[in-house]
Amino acid sequence: MASNTQGIQQLLAAEKKAAEKVAEARKRKARRLKQAKDEATEEIEKYRVEREQQFKDFEAKHVGSREGVAIKIDADTRARVDDMNRTVANHKESVITEILMHIQDIQPELHKNFKNTAK
């Protein structure tokens, strides 16, 4: 019986040792997974920063800065307004004369729908 008890003790000790090794392996696996996740997150962040920089470079090269676009629009608007003001100044007198002619030269006539019922 003593050898039986000793065999059981050895089996229990072996089982305990195996359980500890399995637990340690699980902990190592969890650490490796966490480390891999952290590395992947870091790599993703680096890639995102790199792509954002590429986009900003592309935008600056092809579109220009927002201030540059605003300045260009303002200059174009001023040029158009100046052109319109010159056109108005050039044609102002002739338009006023034409309007006055139409106002002063009135030809009275009966309306086309007027029916003379006084006959």
Order of alpha helices (4+ residues) and beta strands (2+ residues): alpha-alpha
